[in-house]
């Protein structure tokens, strides 16, 4: 009996190994798909191996299913007797994933290619150069992919998996920006590092803020418990040890479905020089609070948002509006040109809001205290008082500078320390505040 059991186990194990090693032998595939696999097993075996490990392979979705094209498609090409397209676009993915593609297409991600009309792109293209833009800006933001005769892609615009890529078929976006080909793993898309490919650096350091936050610390300690591979991934039900970026911005809660529109739970826009509440901000805030409430009590959530809102309003009113107003008044007075980056003050102002100001706001939004203060408001204040205002004084001249100070600074007592120095009364008020807050 033992021999028979041993032989049976040998047969079962052999079958499982064969099945795992070659899905193409066990799952019904199209004849075109089989031809692709047989060829690419030799030419690009990693393609095939990654596909074999995917949910696509498990359901018989093969290479040709995704890459097939009509002869009239702008990027169609003849390839070993088949009409295919190199790019698999959201329009292609939408044949099976219509809801996800519609949500993504309506999201801010799909508009990331609009950087072409921004100050950031001006810096990249003019001060830097197209060579830097191709390997830098466009690999996150995306750009128009150009097609050469015969369906080949112009190597000056490809490879490019930027999230706002403009595809030859007119669709926007790249699903493989988050679900890397050819496995297209949902687990990988849920990892914070996936978002961190683009959301990092001096002007939008979300991944760094996340890593210093309690959320990021919990993720590192408990990532093995997060069940990232599960199809159902509801916070509080399928996992609870830590949130990732996807948890808060995309994934399901007991009360909300998954969404591929990453902005539906964001109530402030933290990108521009002055933050503003977005349309339907209350609904957006309620949806995000619903996510927070899966792990936190209502008083905790309300307290967090009170502190976050206060920081954003404080930044807007104390620094952002005065800086924007002074610079515009200098332009209107003919002291600065309307062009960007041709005056020293332009550079100071740009970094004030685009770098330091964004870092402060994102630090507050994502519970990153060091980014809210030392990398954020401290840097904002230092630049505002030690660089921006002295340069305004230099450019404006005494009379106009006095008018600007009266218009933008004298009405706010928070600037008195800079304009008049600290009085004994103010110092005493600060001392009492410290005593109240920290004790004797």
C-alpha positions in Angstrom: 0.0 0.0 0.0 2.8 2.4 0.9 4.5 1.8 -2.5 1.2 2.6 -4.3 0.8 5.8 -2.3 4.3 6.9 -3.0 3.9 6.2 -6.7 0.6 8.1 -6.7 2.2 11.1 -5.0 5.0 11.1 -7.5 2.5 11.2 -10.4 0.5 14.1 -8.7 3.7 16.1 -8.0 4.9 15.6 -11.5 1.6 16.9 -12.9 1.7 20.0 -10.7 5.2 20.8 -11.7 4.4 20.4 -15.4 1.3 22.6 -14.9 3.1 25.4 -13.1 6.1 25.3 -15.5 4.0 25.5 -18.7 0.5 26.9 -18.7 0.6 26.8 -22.5 0.4 23.0 -22.3 -2.6 22.8 -19.9 -4.8 25.8 -20.7 -6.7 26.2 -24.0 -5.1 28.9 -26.0 -5.8 30.4 -29.5 -3.6 29.0 -32.3 -2.2 32.5 -32.7 -1.3 32.6 -29.0 0.4 29.3 -29.1 2.5 30.5 -32.0 3.5 33.6 -30.0 4.5 31.5 -27.0 6.5 29.0 -28.9 8.6 31.7 -30.6 9.0 34.0 -27.5 10.0 31.1 -25.3 13.3 31.2 -27.2 13.5 34.9 -28.0 12.3 36.5 -24.8 11.6 33.8 -22.2 10.9 36.2 -19.4 7.9 37.5 -21.2 6.5 34.0 -21.3 7.4 33.1 -17.7 5.8 36.2 -16.3 2.7 35.6 -18.4 2.6 32.0 -17.1 2.4 33.3 -13.6 -0.4 35.8 -14.4 -4.2 35.6 -13.9 -4.4 36.1 -17.6 -2.7 32.8 -18.3 -4.9 31.0 -15.8 -7.9 32.1 -17.8 -6.5 31.4 -21.2 -5.9 35.1 -22.1 -2.8 34.9 -24.3 -0.5 37.2 -26.2 -2.7 37.5 -29.2 -5.8 38.3 -27.1 -4.2 41.6 -26.0 -1.9 42.4 -29.0 -4.2 41.6 -31.9 -5.0 44.6 -34.1 -7.1 45.6 -37.1 -5.3 46.5 -40.3 -6.8 49.9 -40.1 -5.4 50.6 -36.6 -2.8 53.5 -36.7 -0.1 51.3 -35.0 -1.0 48.0 -36.8 1.9 45.9 -38.1 2.4 42.6 -39.8 4.4 40.2 -37.6 5.1 36.7 -38.7 1.7 36.4 -40.5 -0.3 38.1 -37.8 -1.6 41.7 -37.5 -0.7 43.0 -34.1 0.2 46.2 -32.3 3.2 46.6 -29.9 1.3 48.8 -27.5 -1.5 47.4 -25.4 -3.5 50.4 -24.5 -6.4 51.1 -22.1 -8.7 50.8 -25.1 -7.5 47.2 -25.5 -7.7 46.4 -21.8 -11.2 47.9 -21.7 -12.5 45.0 -23.8 -12.4 43.0 -20.5 -11.9 45.7 -17.9 -14.4 48.4 -19.0 -15.2 49.8 -15.5 -11.6 50.1 -14.5 -10.6 51.7 -17.7 -13.5 54.2 -17.6 -12.5 55.2 -14.0 -8.8 55.6 -14.9 -9.6 57.5 -18.1 -11.6 60.1 -16.0 -8.9 60.3 -13.4 -6.1 62.8 -12.8 -3.6 60.1 -13.7 -4.9 60.0 -17.3 -4.3 63.8 -17.5 -0.6 63.5 -16.4 0.5 64.2 -20.0 -0.9 67.7 -19.6 2.5 68.5 -18.1 3.4 69.4 -21.7 1.6 72.8 -21.0 3.2 73.4 -17.6 6.1 75.3 -16.0 7.7 71.9 -15.2 7.8 71.0 -18.9 9.2 74.4 -19.7 12.1 73.8 -17.3 12.7 70.3 -18.7 12.5 71.2 -22.4 14.2 74.6 -22.4 16.5 74.8 -19.4 17.3 71.1 -19.7 16.6 69.5 -23.0 14.5 66.9 -24.8 17.1 64.2 -24.0 16.5 64.7 -20.3 12.8 65.0 -20.7 12.6 61.7 -22.6 14.3 59.7 -19.8 12.9 61.8 -16.9 9.6 63.6 -17.1 7.9 61.5 -19.7 8.6 58.2 -18.0 6.2 59.2 -15.2 3.9 61.7 -16.9 3.7 60.1 -20.3 3.7 61.7 -23.8 2.4 61.1 -27.3 3.8 57.8 -28.7 4.6 58.3 -32.4 4.2 55.5 -34.9 6.5 55.0 -37.9 5.5 53.5 -41.2 4.7 49.8 -40.8 3.5 50.1 -37.2 6.9 50.4 -35.6 7.2 52.9 -32.7 9.5 55.9 -32.9 12.4 55.2 -30.4 12.3 58.8 -29.4 8.9 58.3 -27.9 9.1 54.6 -26.9 9.6 52.9 -24.5 7.2 55.0 -22.4 4.8 53.7 -19.7 4.0 57.1 -18.3 0.6 57.1 -16.5 -0.7 59.8 -18.8 0.7 58.4 -22.1 -1.2 59.5 -25.2 -1.6 56.3 -27.3 -1.9 56.1 -31.1 -5.5 54.9 -30.8 -6.4 58.1 -29.0 -6.7 56.6 -25.5 -4.9 58.0 -22.6 -2.9 56.2 -19.9 -0.9 53.1 -19.4 -2.3 50.3 -17.3 1.2 48.7 -17.2 2.4 51.8 -15.3 1.0 50.1 -12.2 0.3 46.6 -13.3 3.7 45.8 -14.9 3.7 43.5 -17.9 3.4 40.6 -18.4 2.2 39.4 -15.1 -0.1 42.4 -14.5 -0.1 41.6 -10.8 -2.8 43.1 -8.5 -0.4 42.6 -5.6 2.3 44.6 -7.2 -0.1 47.5 -7.9 -1.0 47.5 -4.2 2.6 48.0 -3.2 3.6 51.5 -2.1 6.8 51.3 -4.1 4.7 51.1 -7.3 3.3 54.6 -6.5 6.8 55.7 -5.3 8.2 55.3 -8.8 6.7 58.7 -9.6 5.5 60.1 -6.3 8.8 61.1 -4.8 11.4 63.8 -4.8 11.6 67.5 -3.8 8.2 68.5 -5.1 5.9 65.6 -4.4 7.6 63.3 -1.8 4.6 61.1 -1.1 6.6 57.9 -0.8 9.1 59.5 1.6 6.3 60.9 3.7 4.6 57.6 3.7 7.8 55.8 4.8 8.2 58.1 7.8 4.6 57.9 8.8 3.1 55.4 11.2 1.4 53.9 8.1 4.7 53.2 6.4 6.2 51.9 9.6 3.3 49.4 10.1 3.6 48.3 6.5 7.3 47.4 6.9 6.6 45.5 10.1 3.5 43.7 8.8 3.6 43.4 5.0 3.6 39.6 5.2 0.2 39.8 6.7 -1.5 42.0 4.1 -2.8 39.3 1.7 -1.8 41.4 -1.3 -2.6 38.6 -3.8 -6.2 38.2 -2.8 -8.8 39.3 -5.3 -11.0 40.6 -2.5 -8.9 43.2 -0.6 -11.3 45.0 1.8 -9.6 46.9 4.6 -10.8 45.6 8.0 -12.0 42.3 6.4 -9.2 40.8 4.3 -6.4 42.7 6.1 -5.9 45.2 8.9 -2.2 45.3 9.8 -1.3 48.4 7.7 -2.6 50.6 4.8 -0.7 51.2 1.5 -1.3 54.0 -0.9 -3.9 51.9 -2.7 -5.8 51.3 0.5 -6.6 55.0 1.0 -6.9 56.1 -2.6 -8.3 53.1 -4.6 -9.2 50.0 -2.7 -12.5 48.8 -1.3 -13.9 49.3 2.2 -17.0 47.7 3.7 -18.9 50.7 2.3 -17.1 51.5 -0.9 -16.1 49.6 -4.0 -12.7 49.6 -5.6 -12.0 52.6 -7.8 -9.3 53.3 -10.4 -9.9 57.1 -10.2 -7.3 58.0 -7.6 -8.7 61.4 -7.0 -12.2 60.6 -5.8 -11.2 60.7 -2.1 -9.0 63.8 -2.3 -10.7 67.0 -1.0 -7.8 69.6 -1.3 -5.5 70.1 -4.3 -2.0 70.4 -2.9 -0.2 70.9 -6.2 -0.7 74.6 -7.1 0.8 77.7 -5.5 -2.3 78.2 -3.4 -4.4 75.2 -2.4 -8.1 75.1 -2.9 -10.9 72.7 -2.1 -12.0 70.6 -5.1 -15.5 70.2 -6.5 -17.6 68.0 -4.2 -15.0 68.4 -1.5 -17.3 67.3 1.3 -18.3 64.1 -0.5 -14.6 63.4 -1.3 -13.7 64.0 2.3 -16.5 61.7 3.6 -15.2 58.9 1.3 -11.7 59.2 2.6 -12.9 59.4 6.2 -14.7 56.2 5.6 -11.4 54.6 4.7 -9.8 56.1 7.9 -12.6 54.8 10.0 -11.8 51.2 9.2 -8.8 51.6 11.6 -9.4 54.8 13.6 -12.2 56.2 15.8 -14.2 59.3 14.7 -12.6 61.7 17.2 -9.1 60.6 15.9 -10.2 61.1 12.2 -11.8 64.4 12.9 -8.8 65.7 14.8 -6.4 64.7 12.1 -8.4 66.5 9.4 -8.8 69.6 11.6 -4.9 69.7 11.9 -4.4 69.1 8.2 -6.9 71.7 7.1 -5.4 74.3 9.5 -1.9 73.7 8.1 -3.1 74.2 4.5 -5.0 77.4 5.3 -2.1 78.7 7.4 0.3 78.0 4.5 -2.1 79.7 2.0 -2.7 82.8 4.0 0.7 83.5 5.7 3.0 82.7 2.8 1.4 81.7 -0.5 -1.0 84.6 -1.1 1.4 87.3 -0.1 4.2 85.8 -2.3 1.9 85.5 -5.3 0.4 89.0 -4.8 3.8 90.7 -4.4 5.2 89.0 -7.5 2.2 89.9 -9.6 2.2 93.5 -8.4 5.9 93.8 -9.4 5.0 92.4 -12.9 2.1 94.9 -13.2 4.5 97.7 -12.1 7.0 96.8 -14.8 9.6 95.8 -12.3 9.6 92.1 -13.5 8.8 90.7 -16.9 5.8 88.5 -17.3 8.1 85.6 -18.5 8.9 82.9 -16.1 12.5 82.1 -14.9 14.2 85.1 -16.4 14.4 86.9 -13.0 16.0 85.7 -9.7 12.7 86.3 -7.9 10.9 83.9 -10.3 13.2 81.0 -9.2 12.8 81.8 -5.5 9.0 82.0 -5.8 8.8 78.8 -7.8 10.7 76.7 -5.3 8.8 78.4 -2.4 5.5 76.9 -3.5 6.5 74.1 -5.9 9.1 72.5 -3.6 8.9 73.6 0.0 5.2 74.5 0.0 4.1 71.2 -1.5 6.3 69.2 0.9 4.7 70.9 3.9 1.2 70.2 2.6 1.8 66.6 1.7 3.5 66.1 5.0 0.4 67.2 6.8 -1.9 65.2 4.5 0.0 62.0 5.1 1.1 62.2 8.8 4.7 62.9 8.0 5.8 65.4 10.8 9.4 65.9 9.5 8.0 66.8 6.0 5.3 69.1 7.4 7.9 71.1 9.4 11.6 70.7 8.7 11.4 69.8 5.0 8.2 71.9 4.7 7.1 75.0 6.6 10.6 75.7 8.0 12.0 75.8 4.5 9.0 77.9 3.3 9.6 80.4 6.1 13.3 80.5 5.6 13.0 81.1 1.9 10.2 83.7 2.3 12.0 85.8 4.9 15.6 85.4 4.0 15.4 85.2 0.2 12.0 86.2 -1.3 11.3 89.4 0.7 14.9 90.8 0.4 14.7 90.2 -3.4 11.3 91.9 -3.5 12.9 94.9 -1.7 15.8 95.0 -4.2 13.5 94.8 -7.2 10.8 97.2 -6.0 12.8 100.0 -4.5 12.0 101.7 -1.2 8.7 103.3 -2.0 7.0 100.4 -3.8 8.4 97.9 -1.2 6.8 99.9 1.6 3.5 99.8 -0.2 3.8 96.0 -0.7 4.6 95.4 2.9 1.6 97.5 4.0 -0.7 95.6 1.6 0.4 92.1 2.2 2.3 91.8 5.6 1.2 94.5 8.0 -2.4 93.2 8.2 -1.2 89.9 9.6 0.3 89.9 13.1 2.2 86.8 12.3 4.7 88.9 10.4 5.3 91.4 13.2 8.4 89.6 14.4 10.1 90.3 11.0 8.8 93.8 10.5 9.2 95.2 14.1 11.0 92.6 16.1 9.4 90.8 19.1 8.0 93.1 21.9 8.2 92.2 25.6 4.5 91.5 25.5 4.8 89.1 22.6 7.7 87.3 24.3 5.7 87.0 27.4 2.7 85.6 25.5 4.9 83.0 23.9 6.3 82.0 27.3 2.8 81.6 28.8 1.8 79.5 25.7 4.8 77.2 26.3 3.9 76.8 29.9 0.3 76.0 29.1 1.3 73.5 26.4 4.3 71.8 27.9 4.1 72.6 31.7 6.7 74.3 33.8 
